[in-house]
């Protein structure tokens, strides 16, 4: 096995911090990964990690790099569903139902590595009756619940009536997630436009306007939410 396909110390740290393996003891991890037929694979920037139209019996856990989940409609318009960062799991719903065809794709935004896991095995007690099997099932259910909340959050953003409200809804949700008025978003401008189902030019114009009004400040993908000073009455 080449070095790029072997798990290193950094990979193990990411796996242990992921929601899927929460509560798993380090000494149990090797056996658990073996139970799930775990395989690490490298992907170059721009590569398809999971392509739409295919089937998969494995979910992915991003070990390094970054990626995004996207969907193309019949006319070729791209819609970004979500960002994928180290420790995030993707494709779990399809892996649990391997006869389902992927209607989304996962693409690497930079050189990345992914740990593929046959999560379908989680739904059936393994032959070795792992003591940590029930913990993994609980974590998987929690992940599916979080996925539902994430999709509801996006629905809230894209159904806002104006570009301004879409932007503020998204940035507010990121601020709440980070527990700070300072935060980084996982998208460049085109990706954010695709996420919000908007034109990039309209997005950039409204961002500049919000910055000028003192509602937000930003530098590339680093944002800060502000409370604009209201002019004193004459």
N, C-alpha and C positions, 0 to 999 in steps of 0.2 A: 504494500500500500504506500503510495507517495505521501510525502510529508503534508501536502496541502489537503489530503483527505483524512489525516489523523487529527484527533481532538487534542488541542493543547490546553495549557492551564487557563488561558483567557477564555477559551470556548467553554470549559467546565464552569467558570464563574458566571458566564452569561446564562448557561443552562440552569444553574441553581437559582439565579435571580428571576428567571422567567415564571410567569403565573402558572404555567402548566406543571412545573416541577416544584411549586411551593410546598414546603413542609417535608420534602424528600431529603433523607440523610445522605451525606456525601458517600458513605460506605455502601449505600444501596444503589447509587446512581449507575454504576457499571452494569449491574444485573438488570436494572430497569431498562437501560438503553438497549441491551442485548435482547430483552423481551420484546421491544418495539422495533427490532431489526433496524436500528438507527444507522444512517449513512450520511457522511458529510460530503458535500459537493461544492466546488468553487464555481462562480459565475462571473464573467466579465461584464463591465458596464454596458448596458443596453441589451443584455441577453434576456431571453424569456426563461424565467424560473418555472412558472407553470403557464402554459399556453392555453388560451380559450379553445373550446371545441374538442378537447381531449378528456380522458378520464384519469383519475389518480387514486391510488389506494394509500397515499402517504400525505400527511400534512408537513409543512415546513416550519422550522424554527430558525429565524435569522440569527446567525452567530456574529457576523461582522458586515459592515457596509450599510447600505440602505436600499429600499425598493419601494414600489407602490403597486397597489391593486387598481386595475383599470378595466373599463368596459368600452367596447366600440359598438355603435349602433349600425344599422344596415347601411347607412350613408357614409360611414367612416368617421363619424364624430366621436372624439374621445371624451370619456367621462371618468374622472379619477374617483374611486370609491374611498380609498384610505391610504395612508402612508404605512410603511413597514420599517421598524427600527430594530436594532439588536435586542433580542429577547422576545420579540413579538412572534406569535404563531399565526399562520395563515393556511387556508385550505382545509381546515379541520372538518367543516361540514361535508365537503366532498369526500374526504378520506373516510368518514364514518358511513358514507353511502357511495361506495366505489362504482356503482352503476350509473351515477349521475354524471352528466357531461358538464365540464367547466363552462360557465357563461361569463367568466371574468378571466383576466390574465394577470400574472404577477411579473413585473419587469425590474431588473436591477438598475438602480440609479447610479451606482458606482461598483467597482469590483467588490464582490460580496461572497460570503460563504454561508451555506444553508445546511442545517441538519434535517434530513427527512426521516419521519417517524410513521410507522404503520399504526395509526391510532385506532383502526378498526379492531385491533387486538385488545384494546381497552374495554370494548363492549363484551368481551368473552373472557372468562377466567382462564388465565394461562395454566399450562400443565404443571408448572412449578408452584402454583398458588401463592404468588408473591404477596408478602404482607403489605406492600405499599400499593397494591392494585386499586383498592377502594379509594385511597387518597388521590390517585390519578384520575379516577372517574369523577370525583368531586371537583377537581380542578378543571376538568374538561367541561363539565356543566357550567362552571363559573365563567369560563372563557366564552362559551356560546351565549351566555346571558350578557356579557360585556359587549360581544359583537352586536347583539340586538340594540343595546343602548347607543353604541357608536353609530349605527345606521339611523337610529331615531334622531341623533344629534345632527347628522348630515341633513336629514329631511327637514329639520327645523331651519337650518341655514339656507338651503336652496329654495325653500318655499316663501322666503321673505319677499315682499313686493318690490323693493328697490335694491340697487347695487349697494348702496350705502348700508342698508339694513343687513344684507347678506354678509358684508365684510365685518360689521360690528358684531353680528351674531357669532360668526366663526371666531373672531379674536377674543370675544368674551368667554367662549367655551374653552379656548386654549388657556386663558388666564386662570380660569377656575381649576382646570386640570393641573396646572403648574403651581397653583397657590401663590401666584405672584403677578404683579402688573408688568413685570419684565419676563419675556420668554422668547424662545426660538420656535418658528413653525417649520414643519418638515417638507415644505414645498417651495420651489422657485415660483416666479410670477406666472409662467404658463401653466404649471401644475395647479397652482391655486385657482387660476381662472377655470381650468377644467374641473376642479373639485366643486367650485361654486356654480358651475354651469353658466359661465359668463364669458364675454369677450375680453381678451387680455387688455386691449386699449381702454375699454370702459373701466376695468379693474384698476389699471394704473392711474387713470385720471381721477377716480374717486379716492384712491389712496393718497394721492398728492393733495387733494382738496381737504381730506380729513387731517392730514399733517399740517397744512397751512392754518386750519381752524384751531389747532392745538388739541384735537381729540386723541390723536395717536402720534407716536414718533417711531421711526424705523430706519434701519440700515440693513439692506439686503433682507435676510430672513429673521433678523432680530427686531422684535417689536416691544413697544412700551405703551400702555394705556394711560391716558392723561385725563384730568378733569379741567376742561377749558375755563379760563377766567372770564366770568360774565362782566360786560361793561357796566359801570355804575350808572344809575339813572341820572338824567340831567336835573 
